[in-house]
Amino acid sequence: MKANEERLVFALKTLLNFTVQIKAIALKYLLKSVPMRKVLLITLGISVFFFASSQAQSISLAPNSVIPYQVTVTQSDYKGRNALALQIQETAAFINEKTVALLKNTDFHNGIIEATISGQPQMNAGEGARGFVGIAFRVSKDTSKMELFYIRPTNGRANDQVRRNHSTQYVSLPGYPWDRLREETPGKYEAYADMMPAEWIRVKIEVKDETAKFYINGAEQPTLIVNDLKQGKDLRGSVGLWIGPGTLGYFTDVSINKLD
């Protein structure tokens, strides 16, 4: 039995690392070495692995790789990482939360979005600035519709527990800004997570139809779960880098894994 298991490990490594021709030889060897049930399970797992890998898209961020709306975008070396820096245009009147830089050539419906982000209040920001920074998804071409998760980094370690509870936020445009959601359903669309301003924070968004889950800094469990995305299950669109008023935001290491 032990010898068969060793051969199984060898064959599996061969399947993952060598060329298509060698993979075929390894699979034939595997069929002779272990029971058929194990072969089927292993083959299924490998198929899922390669399917997921083939769908993943690592985004090369540059000012010319995004379409900015009410924000300025510059290349920046921030805390040792090549990043995009976003600020709201000085001439832009902040009327709504559509302050976003859309990633070109992204068409997203269901899947996983990951990014490393950082937000901090600008030097001249008002008292209410929190370093708002986040990721928009299913954004329509004219930005009239979008779903959005964002963070308030200055809330993460505030001495006020209520502020801490507002560290992460879901909103949906049009029709569902943060203040309406907080007033009508207190605590449902925001939650606490440990974070600090001006530090890199890893975020992950999992989307499936009307459900989205928001993860912070590699946590196994989501910080925030939304089971009723307000724009419905059929909306699809771009992925965007988002900032709020009074924020200097940075973005790097963006990847998109589309499931459809």
Secondary structure, 3 states (H helix, E strand, C coil): CHHHHHHHHHHHHHHHHCCHHHHHHHHHHHHHHCCHHHHHHHHHHHHHHHHHHHHEEECCCCHHHEEEECEEEEEEEECCEEEEEEEECCCCCCCCCCCEEEECCCCECCEEEEEEEEEEECCCCCCCCCCCEEEEEEECCCCCCEEEEEECHHHCCCCCHHHHCCCEEEEEECCECHHHHHHHCCCCCEECCCCCCCCCEEEEEEEECCEEEEEECCCCCCCEEECCCCCCCCCCEEEEEEECCCEEEEEEEEEEEECC
